[in-house]
Amino acid sequence: MKIVYARGDDWEGLYIDGELETQGHSISLSELLDIIKEKGVIETAETRMVDLNWLGDHGTLPNNIEEVRWEQ
């Protein structure tokens, strides 16, 4: 299982195996723990910064992580 914590300015999201699980202005620790508990053991986790111009144009994160534009 791969987890990516995507954040940009005041917006963040959590992808698990490439699928968006939750997003918003903040993700609470309790929400994160509930998601992890439902999904099982974590193999990898990372934090990546979303390109702010791209996020501003789109307004929210897409369901598929492949569509996200990341900061270089």
Contact map, one row per residue, 1 for C-alpha under 8 A:
111000000000000110000000000000000000000011110000000000000000000000000000
111100000000000111000000000000000000000001111000000000000000000000000000
111110000000011111000000000000000000000001011100000000000000000000000000
011111000000011101000000000000000000000000001111000000000000000000000000
001111100001111000000000000000000000000000001111000000000000000000000000
000111110001111000000000000000000000000000000011110000000000000000000000
000011111111100000000000000000000000000000000011110000000000000000000000
000001111111000000000000000000000000000000000000111100100000000000000000
000000111110000000000000000000000000000000000000000100000000000000000000
000000111111000000000000110000000000000000000000000000000000000000000000
000000111111100000000011110000000000000000000000000000000001000000000000
000011110111110000000011111000000000000000000000000000000000000000000000
000011100011111000011111001000000000000000000000000000000000100000000000
001111000001111100011110000000000000000000000000000000000000000000000000
001111000000111111111100000000000000000000000000000000000000000010000000
111100000000011111111000000000000000000000000000000000000000000000000000
111000000000001111100000000000000000000000000000000000000000000000000000
011100000000001111110000000000000000000000000000000000000000000111000000
000000000000001111111000000000000000000000000000000000000000001110000000
000000000000111101111110000000000000000000000000000000000000011110000000
000000000000111100111110000000000010000000000000000000000000000000000000
000000000000111000011111001000000000000000000000000000000000000000000000
000000000011110000011111111000000000000000000000000000000000100000000000
000000000011100000000111111000000000000000000000000000000000000000000000
000000000111000000000011111000000000000000000000000000000000000000000000
000000000111000000000011111100000000000000000000000000000000000000000000
000000000001100000000111111110110000000000000000000000000000000000000000
000000000000000000000000011111110000000000000000000000000000000000000000
000000000000000000000000001111111000000000000000000000000000000000000000
000000000000000000000000000111111100000000000000000000000000000000000000
000000000000000000000000001111111110000000000000000000000000000000000000
000000000000000000000000001111111111000000000000000000000000000000000000
000000000000000000000000000011111111100000000000000000000000000000000000
000000000000000000000000000001111111110000000000000000000000000000000000
000000000000000000001000000000111111111000000000000000000000000000000000
000000000000000000000000000000011111111111000000000000000000000000000000
000000000000000000000000000000001111111110000000000000000000000000000000
000000000000000000000000000000000111111100000000000000000000000000000000
000000000000000000000000000000000011111110000000000000000000000000000000
000000000000000000000000000000000001111111000000000000000000000000000000
100000000000000000000000000000000001101111100000000000000000000000000000
111000000000000000000000000000000001000111111000000000000000000000000000
110000000000000000000000000000000000000011111000000000000000000000000000
111000000000000000000000000000000000000001111100000000000000000000000000
011110000000000000000000000000000000000001111110000000000000000000000000
001110000000000000000000000000000000000000011111000000000000000000000000
000111100000000000000000000000000000000000001111100000000000000000000000
000111100000000000000000000000000000000000000111110000000000000000000110
000001110000000000000000000000000000000000000011111000000000000000000110
000001110000000000000000000000000000000000000001111101100000000000011110
000000010000000000000000000000000000000000000000111111100000000000001110
000000011000000000000000000000000000000000000000011111110000000000000010
000000000000000000000000000000000000000000000000001111111000000000000000
000000000000000000000000000000000000000000000000011111111100000000001000
000000010000000000000000000000000000000000000000011111111111100000000000
000000000000000000000000000000000000000000000000000111111110000000000000
000000000000000000000000000000000000000000000000000011111110000000000000
000000000000000000000000000000000000000000000000000001111111100000000000
000000000000000000000000000000000000000000000000000000111111100000000000
000000000010000000000000000000000000000000000000000000100111110000000000
000000000000100000000010000000000000000000000000000000100111111000010000
000000000000000000010000000000000000000000000000000000000001111110110000
000000000000000000110000000000000000000000000000000000000000111110000000
000000000000000001110000000000000000000000000000000000000000011111110000
000000000000001001110000000000000000000000000000000000000000011111110000
000000000000000001000000000000000000000000000000000000000000000111110000
000000000000000000000000000000000000000000000000000000000000010111111000
000000000000000000000000000000000000000000000000010000000000110111111100
000000000000000000000000000000000000000000000000011001000000000000111110
000000000000000000000000000000000000000000000001111000000000000000011111
000000000000000000000000000000000000000000000001111100000000000000001111
000000000000000000000000000000000000000000000000000000000000000000000111
